[in-house]
Amino acid sequence: MFLWRGHTQKDDSEQRDAKVSELRAAIGPLSGRSLKYCTDACLRRYLEARNWNVDKAKKMLAETLKWRSTYKPEEIRWHEVAHEGETGKVSRASFHDRQGRTVLIMRPGMQNTTSAENNIRHLVYLLENAILNLSEGEEQMSWLIDFTGFSLNTNVPVRTARDIIYILQGHYPERLAIAFLYNPPRIFEAFYKAVRYFLDRKTAQKVKFVYPKNKDSVELMKSYFDVENLPCEFGGKATLKYDHEEFSRLMAQDDVKTAKFWGIDVKP
């Protein structure tokens, strides 16, 4: 029984390797940043997102390559989006989850601007930064969302949320491991019902609502995070303090790493 199960797993692995090779052949010759982007791990993520259908994965990947060639997310620098981050509404945590994944902390109650385009550009920058800081062999990140101070005045419009979801699902497939929404108010629940329409099934399954009085939801979050690292805003023991100047220094250092990774000349 165990030999047969192992043999089946080996067959699955070989079939998936063959799918990766098939997708690579289907997309044809690549060069420059597109070649750098399309690692075997990358192709696997697109195949996974499209249930290992090579044709669908090829279409999805082609759309991403087109988007990246025009939007150029790898060229965004912190000084261009720093004003969006002054309140710490989205930041990379100083800790990782139990699997060693990069953690993004989102605080929609700290919304400080109204430009949808700049909000999205800021988030894209931090998605790229989170990926840059993934541990060796790790492909996914975790999100913690704190609703302290959240109101209708700080909420992003449904259209902006739709555009963010489109970018996350379409151009960062299988990058999100889990998203914990901690103690969201009822007004957000109504908003979520509207935006959930835009979530595909896989993404929707990764969104977890956590309520302090719901023991099962709290235990699920704690299975992903050490309470010693988890900020008190999420029921943990750590202190969440966003220092914009310090974070800006870290991002400036990472901008140099980003430029080196993509082979972009660093301007003096």
Residue, then its C-alpha position, 0 to 999 in steps of 0.5 A: m500500500f505504502l509503496w503504491r502511494g509513494h509510486t503515485q506521488k512520484d508519478d504526479s511529480e514527474q507529470r508536473d515536471a513535464k507540464v512545466s517543460e510543456l509550458r516553457a516550450a509553449i511560451g517560447p524563447l524569452s530574454g531579459r527580465s521575462l527570462k529572469y521572471c519565468t523560473d520553474a517555480c514561477l511556471r509551477r505557480y501559474l500552472e497551479a493557479r490554472n489547475w495544471n492546464v497548460d493552455k490556461a496557464k500560458k494565457m495567464l502568464a502571457e498577460t502577466l508578462k505584458w502587464r510587467s512590461t508596461y507597469k514595471p513593478e520591479e522599477i518602483r522605488w520606495h521614495e516614489v510611494a513613501h507618502e502612501g506609507e506614512t501611517g503604516k497602512v501596509s508594511r512588511a513585518s519584522f517577524h515571519d510566520r511559523q513556516g518562515r514566510t514573509v508577513l505583510i501587515m495591513r491596517p485599513g483604518m490607517q488609510n491616509t490618501t484617496s488616489a486609487e492609482n497610488n494606493i495600488r502602486h504602493l501595494v504592488y511595491l510591497l508585494e514585490n518587496a515581500i517576494l524579494n524577502l522570501s526565505e530560500g525555497e519559499e514561494q508564499m507570504s502571509w497577511l495580517i489585517d488589523f481593523t483598528g480605526f476602520s470606518l467607511n471614511t477609511n475604506v477603499p472603494v469597491r472598484t479599487a478593491r476589485d483592481i487590487i484583487y485582479i492584480l493579486q490573482g492575475h499577476y501574483p498567483e499562489r503568492l498568498a498563503i493565508a490572510f487573517l482578518y482580525n476582528p473586522p467590524r460589521i460594516f466591513e463584512a458588508f463590504y466583503k460580501a460585495v468584493r468576494y464576488f471578484l475572488d476566485r475560489k482558491t483565494a477566497q479559501k485563504v481569507k480567514f476571519v478571526y474574532p477574539k471570542n471565537k476560539d477556533s478562529v483564534e487557534l487557527m491564527k495561532s497555528y500560523f503565528d507564534v504569539e510571542n511575535l504576534p502583535c497585541e492588535f492580533g491577540g499576541k504579546a508583541t508591540l506593533k510600532y510603525d516607524h516610518e523613518e526606520f522602515s524607509r531606511l530598510m526599503a531604501q536598502d532593499d531597493v538596491k537589492t531589487a535593482k541588483f536582482w533585476g540587473i537595473d542600473v542604480k542611479p546615483 
